[in-house]
Amino acid sequence: MNHRGLGIWAAACLLACGACRSSGTSERFSQDGIVVSHVVAAEPVAAGAPADVAVAVYLTIANEGDAADTLVAVESPSAARAQVHGEMPSGGMMMMTPVASVPVAGHEMVKLAPGGLHVMLESLERRVTAGDTIPLVLVFRRAGRLSVRARVVRYADLQGALGVASAPAALTPSLRLVRSDGTIFDLADQRGKVAVVFFGYTHCPDLCPLTLANFAWARRRLGARADRVRFVFVTVDPGRDSPAAAMAYARQFDSSFIGLSGDSAALAKVQQAFHVASWVSHDSAGNILVAHSATVFVVGPDGALARMIPHSEADVERITAAITDVLGT
């Protein structure tokens, strides 16, 4: 993503160019149906010169219009480089990887939050501390350039600044895709049960089979309670994973598992609902590489998202404990 230039500096003047002091209140920034709020930067804890320190910025984007939009670039006069990053699997490890764009469907909300997508600012012009603000320009394909301010807070205050403490009822994600027999699987029809959802692809060499194997072990540990749980695998690679392929892959791990696919538009809508990022690239030999978020989602009997387990913590014990907790008595 491109970062500097006269246009950036002009936009930054609207923000009292450079890092300044914040009043501590949460601000909303809007333009052409796009509303950005809870723009928060985590105070860097690493020592060293500003140029050696990176700062993560988190925010919420709400699209109040009917037309879809896409965040395509981020700029800041206070940093040499600004990019959206995501935590993606690579070689069996979770790595921070640049994300080319972030889609925001009409009447949908996307959160750039810890453990997922975020804006990474590198080579700051000066060190920032709690109470400062950092000017940013978010570039949307439809809404254009939107100037915002990121309020710098301490890590200890990060969740509250992001609105987590005052958040409304848990997100109720929608998931409606085609099964291998042509019928529709609708997450809304699973009310009364717990659904454990993971996004991946059938050609995945490591993280996907490991996660589904952990699902299978967790199901065994649940015993009779497993009848109240649905384990769902959703592909992010519809070009190669048909509904039949997704179902066959999931059932290699347990005959009760559900594997789902669909066309690109349907899958994009589901990924948007769960705030899951993925993209396809090719290596030097022309082989297809798919990067994707590796979070395990636990949806409660009421249809609301009850737990999010990052890949680094998605072992059998934690998955089983999360399901047991959500199941209750």
BELKA-V780319 format. One record per pair of residues at least 4 apart in sequence whose ideal C-beta (glycine too) atoms are under 7 Angstrom apart, sorted by the first residue. I is the first residue (numbers start at 0). GAP is how many residues later the second one is. D is the distance in whole Angstrom. If there is no record, write none. Layout:
i->I gap->GAP d->D
i->I gap->GAP d->D
This chain:
i->0 gap->72 d->4
i->0 gap->73 d->6
i->0 gap->81 d->7
i->0 gap->82 d->5
i->1 gap->71 d->6
i->1 gap->73 d->7
i->2 gap->5 d->7
i->2 gap->72 d->5
i->2 gap->73 d->7
i->2 gap->77 d->7
i->2 gap->78 d->6
i->2 gap->79 d->5
i->3 gap->4 d->6
i->5 gap->4 d->6
i->6 gap->4 d->6
i->7 gap->4 d->6
i->7 gap->67 d->5
i->7 gap->69 d->6
i->7 gap->129 d->6
i->8 gap->4 d->7
i->8 gap->68 d->6
i->10 gap->126 d->5
i->10 gap->134 d->6
i->10 gap->136 d->5
i->11 gap->5 d->4
i->11 gap->65 d->4
i->11 gap->123 d->5
i->12 gap->4 d->5
i->13 gap->133 d->5
i->14 gap->120 d->4
i->14 gap->132 d->6
i->14 gap->134 d->6
i->15 gap->4 d->5
i->16 gap->60 d->6
i->16 gap->118 d->7
i->17 gap->60 d->6
i->18 gap->59 d->6
i->18 gap->107 d->7
i->18 gap->109 d->5
i->18 gap->113 d->5
i->18 gap->114 d->6
i->18 gap->115 d->6
i->19 gap->112 d->7
i->19 gap->113 d->5
i->20 gap->110 d->6
i->20 gap->111 d->7
i->21 gap->109 d->6
i->21 gap->110 d->7
i->21 gap->111 d->5
i->21 gap->129 d->5
i->25 gap->11 d->6
i->25 gap->12 d->6
i->26 gap->122 d->6
i->27 gap->7 d->6
i->27 gap->9 d->5
i->28 gap->7 d->5
i->28 gap->117 d->6
i->28 gap->119 d->4
i->29 gap->4 d->6
i->29 gap->5 d->4
i->30 gap->112 d->5
i->30 gap->113 d->7
i->30 gap->115 d->5
i->31 gap->110 d->7
i->31 gap->111 d->4
i->31 gap->112 d->7
i->32 gap->30 d->6
i->32 gap->31 d->5
i->32 gap->32 d->3
i->32 gap->110 d->7
i->33 gap->27 d->7
i->33 gap->29 d->6
i->33 gap->35 d->6
i->33 gap->106 d->6
i->33 gap->109 d->4
i->33 gap->112 d->6
i->34 gap->27 d->4
i->34 gap->29 d->6
i->35 gap->23 d->6
i->35 gap->24 d->7
i->35 gap->25 d->6
i->35 gap->102 d->6
i->35 gap->110 d->6
i->35 gap->112 d->5
i->36 gap->23 d->5
i->37 gap->21 d->6
i->37 gap->22 d->5
i->37 gap->123 d->7
i->37 gap->124 d->5
i->37 gap->125 d->5
i->38 gap->18 d->7
i->38 gap->20 d->4
i->38 gap->109 d->5
i->38 gap->110 d->6
i->38 gap->111 d->5
i->38 gap->112 d->7
i->39 gap->18 d->5
i->39 gap->110 d->6
i->39 gap->111 d->6
i->39 gap->113 d->6
i->39 gap->118 d->7
i->39 gap->121 d->4
i->39 gap->122 d->6
i->40 gap->14 d->5
i->40 gap->15 d->7
i->40 gap->16 d->5
i->40 gap->93 d->6
i->40 gap->109 d->4
i->40 gap->110 d->7
i->40 gap->111 d->5
i->41 gap->13 d->7
i->41 gap->14 d->5
i->41 gap->111 d->7
i->41 gap->113 d->6
i->41 gap->116 d->6
i->42 gap->85 d->7
i->42 gap->86 d->6
i->42 gap->87 d->5
i->42 gap->109 d->5
i->42 gap->110 d->6
i->42 gap->111 d->5
i->42 gap->112 d->7
i->43 gap->9 d->4
i->43 gap->11 d->6
i->44 gap->110 d->7
i->45 gap->7 d->6
i->47 gap->4 d->4
i->47 gap->5 d->6
i->49 gap->74 d->4
i->49 gap->75 d->7
i->49 gap->76 d->5
i->49 gap->77 d->4
i->50 gap->72 d->5
i->50 gap->73 d->7
i->52 gap->71 d->6
i->52 gap->74 d->7
i->53 gap->66 d->6
i->53 gap->67 d->6
i->53 gap->68 d->5
i->54 gap->66 d->5
i->54 gap->69 d->6
i->54 gap->73 d->7
i->55 gap->62 d->5
i->55 gap->64 d->6
i->56 gap->61 d->6
i->56 gap->62 d->4
i->56 gap->64 d->6
i->56 gap->79 d->7
i->56 gap->93 d->5
i->57 gap->54 d->5
i->57 gap->55 d->5
i->57 gap->56 d->7
i->57 gap->60 d->5
i->57 gap->104 d->6
i->58 gap->53 d->5
i->59 gap->49 d->6
i->59 gap->51 d->5
i->60 gap->10 d->7
i->60 gap->43 d->5
i->60 gap->48 d->7
i->60 gap->49 d->5
i->61 gap->47 d->5
i->62 gap->6 d->6
i->62 gap->41 d->4
i->62 gap->42 d->7
i->62 gap->43 d->6
i->62 gap->44 d->6
i->62 gap->45 d->6
i->63 gap->43 d->7
i->64 gap->41 d->6
i->65 gap->40 d->5
i->66 gap->39 d->6
i->66 gap->75 d->6
i->67 gap->35 d->7
i->67 gap->36 d->7
i->67 gap->37 d->5
i->67 gap->38 d->5
i->68 gap->35 d->5
i->68 gap->71 d->5
i->68 gap->72 d->6
i->68 gap->73 d->4
i->68 gap->74 d->6
i->69 gap->31 d->5
i->69 gap->32 d->7
i->69 gap->33 d->5
i->69 gap->34 d->7
i->69 gap->70 d->7
i->69 gap->71 d->4
i->70 gap->13 d->7
i->70 gap->30 d->6
i->70 gap->31 d->4
i->70 gap->33 d->7
i->70 gap->67 d->6
i->70 gap->69 d->6
i->71 gap->29 d->5
i->71 gap->67 d->5
i->71 gap->68 d->7
i->71 gap->69 d->5
i->72 gap->66 d->4
i->73 gap->8 d->4
i->73 gap->9 d->7
i->73 gap->10 d->6
i->73 gap->45 d->5
i->73 gap->62 d->6
i->73 gap->64 d->6
i->74 gap->7 d->6
i->74 gap->61 d->7
i->74 gap->62 d->4
i->74 gap->64 d->7
i->75 gap->6 d->5
i->75 gap->45 d->6
i->75 gap->58 d->6
i->75 gap->59 d->6
i->75 gap->60 d->5
i->76 gap->58 d->6
i->77 gap->46 d->6
i->77 gap->47 d->5
i->77 gap->56 d->5
i->77 gap->57 d->6
i->78 gap->42 d->4
i->78 gap->43 d->6
i->78 gap->44 d->6
i->78 gap->45 d->5
i->79 gap->42 d->6
i->79 gap->43 d->4
i->80 gap->41 d->4
i->80 gap->42 d->6
i->81 gap->37 d->6
i->81 gap->39 d->5
i->82 gap->15 d->5
i->82 gap->37 d->6
i->83 gap->14 d->7
i->83 gap->15 d->4
i->83 gap->18 d->6
i->83 gap->33 d->6
i->83 gap->35 d->6
i->84 gap->11 d->5
i->84 gap->12 d->7
i->84 gap->13 d->6
i->84 gap->14 d->6
i->84 gap->33 d->6
i->84 gap->35 d->5
i->85 gap->11 d->6
i->85 gap->13 d->5
i->85 gap->30 d->7
i->85 gap->31 d->5
i->85 gap->191 d->5
i->85 gap->207 d->7
i->86 gap->7 d->5
i->86 gap->9 d->6
i->86 gap->28 d->7
i->86 gap->29 d->6
i->86 gap->206 d->7
i->87 gap->7 d->6
i->87 gap->9 d->5
i->87 gap->203 d->4
i->87 gap->204 d->7
i->87 gap->205 d->7
i->88 gap->5 d->6
i->88 gap->118 d->4
i->88 gap->202 d->7
i->88 gap->203 d->7
i->88 gap->205 d->5
i->88 gap->222 d->7
i->89 gap->5 d->4
i->91 gap->114 d->4
i->91 gap->115 d->7
i->93 gap->200 d->7
i->93 gap->217 d->6
i->93 gap->218 d->6
i->96 gap->194 d->6
i->98 gap->18 d->6
i->98 gap->178 d->6
i->99 gap->179 d->7
i->101 gap->8 d->6
i->101 gap->15 d->6
i->102 gap->165 d->7
i->102 gap->169 d->6
i->103 gap->4 d->6
i->103 gap->6 d->5
i->104 gap->164 d->7
i->104 gap->167 d->5
i->107 gap->164 d->6
i->109 gap->165 d->6
i->110 gap->164 d->6
i->111 gap->5 d->5
i->111 gap->6 d->5
i->111 gap->7 d->7
i->112 gap->49 d->6
i->113 gap->44 d->7
i->114 gap->195 d->5
i->115 gap->159 d->6
i->115 gap->177 d->7
i->116 gap->160 d->6
i->120 gap->13 d->7
i->123 gap->4 d->7
i->127 gap->4 d->4
i->127 gap->6 d->6
i->127 gap->24 d->5
i->128 gap->23 d->7
i->129 gap->22 d->6
i->129 gap->23 d->6
i->129 gap->24 d->5
i->130 gap->21 d->7
i->131 gap->20 d->4
i->132 gap->16 d->4
i->132 gap->17 d->6
i->132 gap->18 d->5
i->132 gap->19 d->7
i->133 gap->16 d->4
i->133 gap->18 d->7
i->134 gap->12 d->7
i->134 gap->14 d->6
i->135 gap->12 d->5
i->135 gap->14 d->6
i->136 gap->8 d->5
i->136 gap->10 d->5
i->137 gap->8 d->5
i->137 gap->10 d->6
i->138 gap->6 d->5
i->139 gap->4 d->6
i->139 gap->6 d->7
i->150 gap->10 d->7
i->152 gap->4 d->4
i->152 gap->5 d->6
i->152 gap->8 d->5
i->156 gap->4 d->6
i->157 gap->4 d->6
i->158 gap->5 d->4
i->158 gap->6 d->7
i->159 gap->4 d->7
i->159 gap->5 d->5
i->162 gap->4 d->6
i->168 gap->135 d->6
i->169 gap->134 d->4
i->169 gap->135 d->5
i->169 gap->136 d->7
i->170 gap->133 d->7
i->170 gap->134 d->5
i->171 gap->131 d->5
i->171 gap->132 d->5
i->172 gap->100 d->4
i->172 gap->101 d->5
i->172 gap->126 d->7
i->172 gap->132 d->6
i->173 gap->13 d->7
i->173 gap->99 d->5
i->174 gap->12 d->4
i->174 gap->22 d->7
i->174 gap->95 d->5
i->174 gap->98 d->7
i->175 gap->8 d->6
i->175 gap->10 d->5
i->176 gap->8 d->6
i->176 gap->57 d->7
i->176 gap->83 d->4
i->176 gap->84 d->7
i->176 gap->85 d->4
i->176 gap->89 d->6
i->176 gap->93 d->6
i->177 gap->4 d->7
i->177 gap->6 d->6
i->177 gap->65 d->5
i->177 gap->83 d->7
i->177 gap->84 d->5
i->178 gap->4 d->5
i->178 gap->6 d->5
i->178 gap->64 d->6
i->178 gap->68 d->7
i->178 gap->81 d->7
i->179 gap->63 d->5
i->179 gap->64 d->4
i->179 gap->67 d->4
i->184 gap->73 d->6
i->184 gap->75 d->6
i->186 gap->8 d->6
i->186 gap->112 d->7
i->186 gap->116 d->7
i->187 gap->115 d->6
i->189 gap->5 d->5
i->189 gap->40 d->6
i->190 gap->110 d->6
i->190 gap->111 d->7
i->190 gap->112 d->6
i->191 gap->109 d->5
i->192 gap->35 d->5
i->192 gap->36 d->6
i->192 gap->37 d->6
i->192 gap->108 d->6
i->193 gap->34 d->6
i->193 gap->35 d->5
i->193 gap->104 d->7
i->193 gap->105 d->7
i->193 gap->106 d->6
i->193 gap->107 d->6
i->193 gap->129 d->6
i->193 gap->132 d->5
i->193 gap->133 d->6
i->194 gap->35 d->5
i->194 gap->37 d->6
i->194 gap->104 d->4
i->195 gap->19 d->6
i->195 gap->33 d->6
i->195 gap->35 d->5
i->195 gap->36 d->7
i->195 gap->100 d->7
i->195 gap->102 d->6
i->195 gap->127 d->6
i->196 gap->35 d->5
i->196 gap->37 d->7
i->196 gap->100 d->4
i->196 gap->102 d->6
i->197 gap->13 d->5
i->197 gap->35 d->6
i->197 gap->98 d->5
i->198 gap->35 d->5
i->198 gap->37 d->5
i->198 gap->72 d->7
i->198 gap->77 d->5
i->198 gap->93 d->6
i->198 gap->94 d->6
i->199 gap->4 d->5
i->199 gap->7 d->7
i->199 gap->8 d->3
i->199 gap->11 d->7
i->199 gap->33 d->7
i->199 gap->35 d->7
i->199 gap->36 d->7
i->199 gap->92 d->6
i->200 gap->7 d->7
i->200 gap->34 d->5
i->200 gap->35 d->6
i->200 gap->36 d->4
i->200 gap->40 d->6
i->200 gap->89 d->5
i->201 gap->33 d->7
i->201 gap->39 d->5
i->201 gap->43 d->6
i->201 gap->44 d->7
i->201 gap->47 d->4
i->202 gap->34 d->7
i->202 gap->37 d->6
i->203 gap->4 d->3
i->203 gap->5 d->7
i->205 gap->4 d->6
i->206 gap->4 d->6
i->206 gap->87 d->5
i->206 gap->104 d->6
i->207 gap->4 d->6
i->208 gap->4 d->6
i->209 gap->4 d->7
i->210 gap->4 d->7
i->210 gap->85 d->7
i->210 gap->103 d->6
i->211 gap->4 d->7
i->211 gap->21 d->6
i->211 gap->38 d->7
i->211 gap->41 d->4
i->212 gap->4 d->7
i->212 gap->40 d->6
i->213 gap->4 d->6
i->213 gap->100 d->6
i->213 gap->101 d->6
i->213 gap->102 d->5
i->213 gap->105 d->6
i->214 gap->4 d->6
i->214 gap->16 d->5
i->214 gap->38 d->7
i->214 gap->42 d->7
i->214 gap->104 d->7
i->215 gap->4 d->7
i->215 gap->37 d->5
i->215 gap->38 d->5
i->216 gap->4 d->6
i->216 gap->99 d->5
i->217 gap->4 d->7
i->217 gap->98 d->6
i->217 gap->101 d->4
i->217 gap->102 d->4
i->217 gap->105 d->6
i->218 gap->7 d->5
i->218 gap->10 d->7
i->218 gap->12 d->6
i->218 gap->35 d->6
i->220 gap->99 d->5
i->221 gap->4 d->4
i->221 gap->7 d->6
i->221 gap->98 d->7
i->221 gap->101 d->7
i->224 gap->102 d->6
i->227 gap->99 d->6
i->228 gap->94 d->6
i->229 gap->28 d->6
i->230 gap->23 d->7
i->230 gap->25 d->7
i->230 gap->26 d->5
i->230 gap->27 d->7
i->231 gap->26 d->5
i->231 gap->28 d->7
i->232 gap->13 d->6
i->232 gap->16 d->7
i->232 gap->17 d->4
i->232 gap->24 d->6
i->232 gap->25 d->7
i->232 gap->26 d->5
i->232 gap->27 d->7
i->233 gap->26 d->5
i->233 gap->36 d->6
i->234 gap->6 d->4
i->234 gap->11 d->5
i->234 gap->26 d->5
i->235 gap->31 d->7
i->235 gap->35 d->7
i->235 gap->42 d->4
i->235 gap->54 d->6
i->235 gap->56 d->5
i->236 gap->4 d->5
i->236 gap->53 d->5
i->237 gap->23 d->6
i->237 gap->24 d->6
i->237 gap->25 d->6
i->237 gap->26 d->6
i->237 gap->29 d->5
i->240 gap->4 d->5
i->240 gap->5 d->5
i->240 gap->20 d->5
i->241 gap->4 d->7
i->241 gap->19 d->6
i->242 gap->4 d->6
i->242 gap->17 d->7
i->242 gap->18 d->5
i->243 gap->4 d->6
i->244 gap->4 d->6
i->245 gap->4 d->6
i->245 gap->13 d->4
i->245 gap->14 d->6
i->245 gap->15 d->4
i->246 gap->4 d->6
i->246 gap->12 d->4
i->247 gap->11 d->7
i->248 gap->10 d->6
i->249 gap->7 d->4
i->249 gap->8 d->6
i->249 gap->9 d->3
i->250 gap->4 d->5
i->250 gap->6 d->6
i->250 gap->8 d->7
i->252 gap->4 d->6
i->261 gap->4 d->4
i->261 gap->5 d->5
i->263 gap->4 d->6
i->264 gap->4 d->7
i->265 gap->4 d->7
i->266 gap->4 d->6
i->267 gap->4 d->6
i->268 gap->4 d->7
i->269 gap->4 d->7
i->270 gap->5 d->4
i->270 gap->7 d->7
i->273 gap->23 d->6
i->275 gap->16 d->7
i->275 gap->17 d->5
i->276 gap->16 d->5
i->277 gap->12 d->7
i->277 gap->13 d->6
i->277 gap->14 d->4
i->277 gap->15 d->7
i->278 gap->12 d->6
i->279 gap->8 d->6
i->279 gap->10 d->5
i->280 gap->8 d->5
i->281 gap->4 d->6
i->281 gap->5 d->6
i->281 gap->6 d->6
i->281 gap->7 d->6
i->282 gap->4 d->5
i->282 gap->6 d->6
i->293 gap->17 d->4
i->294 gap->13 d->5
i->294 gap->14 d->7
i->294 gap->15 d->6
i->294 gap->16 d->7
i->295 gap->13 d->4
i->295 gap->18 d->5
i->295 gap->23 d->6
i->296 gap->8 d->6
i->296 gap->11 d->6
i->297 gap->8 d->5
i->297 gap->9 d->4
i->297 gap->24 d->5
i->297 gap->25 d->6
i->297 gap->28 d->5
i->298 gap->4 d->7
i->298 gap->6 d->6
i->298 gap->7 d->6
i->299 gap->4 d->5
i->299 gap->6 d->4
i->299 gap->26 d->5
i->305 gap->20 d->5
i->306 gap->15 d->4
i->306 gap->19 d->6
i->308 gap->4 d->6
i->308 gap->5 d->5
i->308 gap->9 d->6
i->308 gap->10 d->6
i->308 gap->13 d->6
i->309 gap->4 d->7
i->312 gap->5 d->5
i->313 gap->4 d->6
i->313 gap->5 d->6
i->314 gap->4 d->7
i->315 gap->4 d->6
i->316 gap->4 d->6
i->317 gap->4 d->6
i->318 gap->4 d->6
i->319 gap->4 d->6
i->320 gap->4 d->6
i->321 gap->4 d->6
i->322 gap->4 d->6
